[in-house]
Amino acid sequence: MIGLLMAPTRFPHSMVPLLQQGNLQESPLGRYRMALLIKNAVTCLDLYFLQNSRYPDTLEQVAATGLMHHNTLTRITATGTCDYQSHGTTYNLTCR
């Protein structure tokens, strides 16, 4: 039965097109996931600041301390949508 569904309908992709990688990033779900990643990164930066009295020079420094999971770092930086700049006691995290 599943084989019959898969051939003409491209099941399961036809049933759940939002889960395809290209559609996921531009969907409301993809935007929500990116917003959560950014919020997580901001929290990690604040924790780093509390421990070191300054913000890190790079996001990689936060990941090296274990405060930020490497998957979060990869998702934020690999897409090229976020740019981080440290100014010691302040920072800019710009995401498109």
LUMRO-775434 format. One record per atom (N, C-alpha, C): residue in three letters; chain; atom name; x, y, z. Coordinates in steps of 0.02 Angstrom, whole numbers, padded with zeros to 5 digits. Example, Ala and Ser with C-alpha at 12.3 -4.5 7.8 and 13.67 -1.06 7.14 Angstrom:
BEGIN
Ala A N 00660 -00284 00390
Ala A CA 00615 -00225 00390
Ala A C 00660 -00165 00390
Ser A N 00642 -00112 00354
Ser A CA 00684 -00053 00357
Ser A C 00645 00002 00394
end
This chain:
BEGIN
Met A N 00041 -00060 00000
Met A CA 00000 00000 00000
Met A C 00044 00063 00000
Ile A N 00096 00064 00042
Ile A CA 00140 00123 00045
Ile A C 00174 00132 -00023
Gly A N 00195 00078 -00054
Gly A CA 00227 00082 -00120
Gly A C 00181 00113 -00171
Leu A N 00117 00099 -00167
Leu A CA 00069 00130 -00214
Leu A C 00063 00204 -00202
Leu A N 00066 00225 -00139
Leu A CA 00062 00296 -00124
Leu A C 00125 00333 -00146
Met A N 00182 00302 -00138
Met A CA 00245 00335 -00154
Met A C 00254 00348 -00228
Ala A N 00234 00303 -00270
Ala A CA 00247 00309 -00342
Ala A C 00211 00369 -00373
Pro A N 00145 00373 -00372
Pro A CA 00112 00428 -00407
Pro A C 00110 00493 -00368
Thr A N 00114 00491 -00303
Thr A CA 00104 00552 -00263
Thr A C 00168 00581 -00233
Arg A N 00224 00545 -00239
Arg A CA 00287 00565 -00208
Arg A C 00280 00571 -00132
Phe A N 00236 00531 -00104
Phe A CA 00227 00527 -00032
Phe A C 00293 00510 00001
Pro A N 00316 00538 00055
Pro A CA 00282 00585 00099
Pro A C 00295 00658 00083
His A N 00338 00673 00033
His A CA 00354 00743 00018
His A C 00293 00783 -00005
Ser A N 00248 00752 -00039
Ser A CA 00189 00788 -00062
Ser A C 00143 00805 -00004
Met A N 00147 00765 00049
Met A CA 00103 00776 00107
Met A C 00131 00829 00154
Val A N 00196 00837 00157
Val A CA 00227 00883 00204
Val A C 00280 00924 00168
Pro A N 00261 00969 00124
Pro A CA 00312 01007 00087
Pro A C 00352 01055 00130
Leu A N 00326 01076 00188
Leu A CA 00363 01122 00230
Leu A C 00425 01091 00261
Leu A N 00427 01025 00264
Leu A CA 00484 00992 00295
Leu A C 00543 00984 00247
Gln A N 00534 01000 00184
Gln A CA 00590 00998 00138
Gln A C 00636 01057 00154
Gln A N 00701 01045 00151
Gln A CA 00750 01094 00175
Gln A C 00742 01163 00143
Gly A N 00733 01166 00078
Gly A CA 00727 01230 00045
Gly A C 00666 01270 00067
Asn A N 00611 01235 00079
Asn A CA 00550 01268 00100
Asn A C 00551 01286 00174
Leu A N 00588 01247 00213
Leu A CA 00588 01256 00285
Leu A C 00618 01323 00305
Gln A N 00672 01344 00273
Gln A CA 00705 01406 00292
Gln A C 00662 01467 00278
Glu A N 00621 01465 00228
Glu A CA 00580 01522 00209
Glu A C 00510 01519 00237
Ser A N 00492 01466 00270
Ser A CA 00425 01457 00298
Ser A C 00420 01492 00365
Pro A N 00359 01502 00390
Pro A CA 00352 01530 00457
Pro A C 00387 01487 00510
Leu A N 00386 01422 00501
Leu A CA 00421 01377 00547
Leu A C 00496 01389 00544
Gly A N 00523 01398 00485
Gly A CA 00595 01412 00478
Gly A C 00615 01478 00509
Arg A N 00574 01529 00500
Arg A CA 00588 01594 00530
Arg A C 00584 01590 00606
Tyr A N 00536 01550 00631
Tyr A CA 00529 01541 00703
Tyr A C 00590 01505 00731
Arg A N 00614 01453 00696
Arg A CA 00673 01417 00718
Arg A C 00734 01462 00719
Met A N 00741 01505 00670
Met A CA 00798 01552 00668
Met A C 00793 01602 00725
Ala A N 00733 01625 00739
Ala A CA 00724 01672 00796
Ala A C 00744 01639 00862
Leu A N 00728 01575 00870
Leu A CA 00748 01539 00930
Leu A C 00824 01532 00934
Leu A N 00856 01519 00877
Leu A CA 00929 01514 00876
Leu A C 00961 01581 00896
Ile A N 00934 01635 00871
Ile A CA 00961 01701 00887
Ile A C 00951 01717 00961
Lys A N 00892 01701 00987
Lys A CA 00879 01712 01058
Lys A C 00927 01670 01101
Asn A N 00940 01609 01080
Asn A CA 00987 01566 01115
Asn A C 01057 01597 01113
Ala A N 01078 01622 01055
Ala A CA 01144 01653 01049
Ala A C 01150 01714 01094
Val A N 01098 01755 01098
Val A CA 01099 01815 01141
Val A C 01106 01794 01214
Thr A N 01069 01742 01234
Thr A CA 01075 01717 01303
Thr A C 01145 01693 01318
Cys A N 01175 01656 01271
Cys A CA 01243 01631 01279
Cys A C 01293 01689 01284
Leu A N 01284 01741 01243
Leu A CA 01328 01799 01247
Leu A C 01322 01833 01314
Asp A N 01261 01839 01341
Asp A CA 01252 01870 01406
Asp A C 01284 01828 01462
Leu A N 01279 01762 01457
Leu A CA 01312 01719 01507
Leu A C 01388 01726 01503
Tyr A N 01414 01730 01442
Tyr A CA 01486 01740 01433
Tyr A C 01508 01806 01465
Phe A N 01468 01858 01455
Phe A CA 01483 01924 01484
Phe A C 01484 01921 01561
Leu A N 01436 01885 01589
Leu A CA 01433 01880 01662
Leu A C 01495 01844 01690
Gln A N 01521 01796 01653
Gln A CA 01579 01759 01676
Gln A C 01645 01795 01664
Asn A N 01648 01836 01611
Asn A CA 01712 01865 01590
Asn A C 01714 01941 01592
Ser A N 01660 01974 01610
Ser A CA 01655 02047 01613
Ser A C 01668 02081 01545
Arg A N 01661 02044 01492
Arg A CA 01667 02071 01425
Arg A C 01635 02021 01377
Tyr A N 01618 02044 01319
Tyr A CA 01590 02000 01267
Tyr A C 01648 01969 01227
Pro A N 01637 01910 01200
Pro A CA 01691 01876 01163
Pro A C 01707 01912 01098
Asp A N 01768 01901 01074
Asp A CA 01787 01930 01009
Asp A C 01750 01895 00952
Thr A N 01737 01831 00959
Thr A CA 01701 01793 00908
Thr A C 01650 01747 00941
Leu A N 01601 01725 00903
Leu A CA 01552 01677 00928
Leu A C 01585 01609 00942
Glu A N 01639 01594 00908
Glu A CA 01674 01532 00919
Glu A C 01701 01528 00991
Gln A N 01720 01585 01020
Gln A CA 01744 01585 01089
Gln A C 01689 01563 01137
Val A N 01627 01582 01123
Val A CA 01571 01562 01166
Val A C 01562 01487 01161
Ala A N 01565 01460 01100
Ala A CA 01557 01388 01090
Ala A C 01614 01350 01123
Ala A N 01674 01378 01123
Ala A CA 01731 01344 01153
Ala A C 01724 01337 01228
Thr A N 01688 01382 01260
Thr A CA 01677 01378 01332
Thr A C 01622 01328 01350
Gly A N 01584 01306 01301
Gly A CA 01529 01260 01314
Gly A C 01463 01294 01327
Leu A N 01462 01360 01327
Leu A CA 01400 01396 01338
Leu A C 01353 01392 01279
Met A N 01380 01388 01219
Met A CA 01341 01384 01158
Met A C 01356 01317 01124
His A N 01304 01283 01106
His A CA 01312 01219 01071
His A C 01340 01232 01001
His A N 01385 01189 00978
His A CA 01416 01199 00913
His A C 01364 01198 00856
Asn A N 01309 01161 00864
Asn A CA 01256 01160 00813
Asn A C 01224 01229 00807
Thr A N 01215 01263 00863
Thr A CA 01186 01331 00861
Thr A C 01234 01377 00824
Leu A N 01297 01373 00840
Leu A CA 01347 01415 00807
Leu A C 01348 01401 00732
Thr A N 01347 01338 00713
Thr A CA 01349 01320 00642
Thr A C 01287 01346 00605
Arg A N 01230 01339 00635
Arg A CA 01168 01361 00601
Arg A C 01166 01436 00593
Ile A N 01191 01472 00642
Ile A CA 01190 01545 00637
Ile A C 01242 01571 00588
Thr A N 01301 01543 00589
Thr A CA 01355 01569 00547
Thr A C 01356 01539 00477
Ala A N 01334 01476 00469
Ala A CA 01338 01443 00404
Ala A C 01290 01473 00353
Thr A N 01234 01498 00376
Thr A CA 01186 01526 00330
Thr A C 01206 01595 00306
Gly A N 01253 01626 00341
Gly A CA 01275 01693 00322
Gly A C 01223 01747 00338
Thr A N 01175 01729 00380
Thr A CA 01123 01777 00395
Thr A C 01139 01820 00456
Cys A N 01188 01801 00495
Cys A CA 01205 01839 00555
Cys A C 01277 01862 00554
Asp A N 01288 01922 00578
Asp A CA 01355 01951 00583
Asp A C 01364 01976 00655
Tyr A N 01418 01953 00686
Tyr A CA 01433 01971 00756
Tyr A C 01494 02016 00759
Gln A N 01488 02071 00797
Gln A CA 01544 02116 00808
Gln A C 01547 02133 00882
Ser A N 01605 02122 00913
Ser A CA 01614 02137 00983
Ser A C 01647 02205 00992
His A N 01625 02240 01044
His A CA 01655 02304 01062
His A C 01673 02304 01136
Gly A N 01693 02246 01162
Gly A CA 01712 02241 01233
Gly A C 01653 02233 01279
Thr A N 01623 02289 01299
Thr A CA 01565 02285 01344
Thr A C 01499 02291 01307
Thr A N 01502 02296 01242
Thr A CA 01441 02295 01201
Thr A C 01454 02252 01139
Tyr A N 01402 02236 01103
Tyr A CA 01410 02197 01041
Tyr A C 01352 02212 00994
Asn A N 01363 02196 00931
Asn A CA 01310 02199 00880
Asn A C 01302 02129 00851
Leu A N 01241 02104 00853
Leu A CA 01224 02041 00820
Leu A C 01170 02059 00769
Thr A N 01190 02063 00707
Thr A CA 01145 02084 00654
Thr A C 01125 02022 00613
Cys A N 01061 02009 00609
Cys A CA 01036 01952 00570
Cys A C 00985 01976 00519
Arg A N 00989 01945 00460
Arg A CA 00944 01963 00406
Arg A C 00890 01911 00399
end
